[in-house]
Amino acid sequence: MKKEELVHLHLLLAQLKKYCEENELSCNFAKYNELGISPFQVHRSKEEHKQAVFVLGTELASLMVRSNNHLVSTR
């Protein structure tokens, strides 16, 4: 994946993060916040953006698993 594509993916995931925060969904973005990188910091390395995408993706996927488990357990 090219750096430009990775930064774009980082931006999309950051928008999902913002949505989760605005809607008070139970997400823990502490690891992402510790990275200190924003998708708007295009001067940062490809590796830093890759790590940010991985951390954001992991937390968002965990949210989906937790949400799915909650739906299954309430049936």
C-alpha positions as CSV (number, residue, x, y, z in Angstrom):
1,M,0.0,0.0,0.0
2,K,1.3,3.4,-0.9
3,K,1.8,6.0,1.8
4,E,-0.9,8.2,0.3
5,E,-3.4,5.4,0.5
6,L,-2.4,4.6,4.1
7,V,-2.9,8.2,5.2
8,H,-6.3,8.1,3.5
9,L,-7.3,4.9,5.4
10,H,-6.0,6.5,8.6
11,L,-8.3,9.5,8.0
12,L,-11.3,7.3,7.4
13,L,-10.6,5.3,10.6
14,A,-10.1,8.6,12.5
15,Q,-13.5,9.7,11.4
16,L,-15.0,6.4,12.8
17,K,-13.1,7.1,16.0
18,K,-14.7,10.6,16.2
19,Y,-18.1,9.1,15.6
20,C,-17.6,6.6,18.4
21,E,-16.6,9.4,20.8
22,E,-19.4,11.7,19.8
23,N,-21.9,8.9,20.3
24,E,-20.4,7.8,23.6
25,L,-19.7,4.2,22.4
26,S,-17.6,2.1,24.7
27,C,-14.2,2.5,22.9
28,N,-10.8,2.9,24.5
29,F,-8.6,4.9,22.1
30,A,-5.8,5.4,24.7
31,K,-3.2,3.4,22.7
32,Y,-4.0,5.5,19.6
33,N,-3.8,8.7,21.5
34,E,-0.4,7.7,23.0
35,L,0.9,7.5,19.4
36,G,0.5,11.2,19.1
37,I,-0.2,11.1,15.3
38,S,-3.0,12.5,13.3
39,P,-4.0,11.6,9.7
40,F,-3.4,15.3,8.9
41,Q,0.3,14.9,9.8
42,V,1.3,13.7,6.3
43,H,4.9,14.4,6.9
44,R,5.0,11.6,9.4
45,S,6.5,8.3,8.3
46,K,4.5,5.6,6.5
47,E,5.3,3.2,9.4
48,E,3.8,5.6,11.9
49,H,0.6,5.8,9.9
50,K,0.6,2.1,9.5
51,Q,0.8,1.6,13.3
52,A,-2.0,4.2,13.8
53,V,-4.2,2.3,11.3
54,F,-3.5,-1.0,13.1
55,V,-4.3,0.4,16.5
56,L,-7.5,2.2,15.4
57,G,-8.6,-0.9,13.4
58,T,-8.0,-3.2,16.3
59,E,-10.1,-1.1,18.7
60,L,-12.9,-0.6,16.2
61,A,-13.0,-4.3,15.5
62,S,-13.1,-5.0,19.3
63,L,-16.1,-2.7,19.5
64,M,-17.9,-4.6,16.8
65,V,-17.2,-7.9,18.6
66,R,-18.4,-6.5,21.9
67,S,-21.5,-5.1,20.3
68,N,-22.2,-8.4,18.5
69,N,-21.7,-10.4,21.7
70,H,-24.1,-8.0,23.5
71,L,-26.8,-8.6,20.8
72,V,-26.4,-12.3,21.0
73,S,-26.5,-12.5,24.8
74,T,-29.7,-10.4,24.9
75,R,-31.7,-12.7,22.6
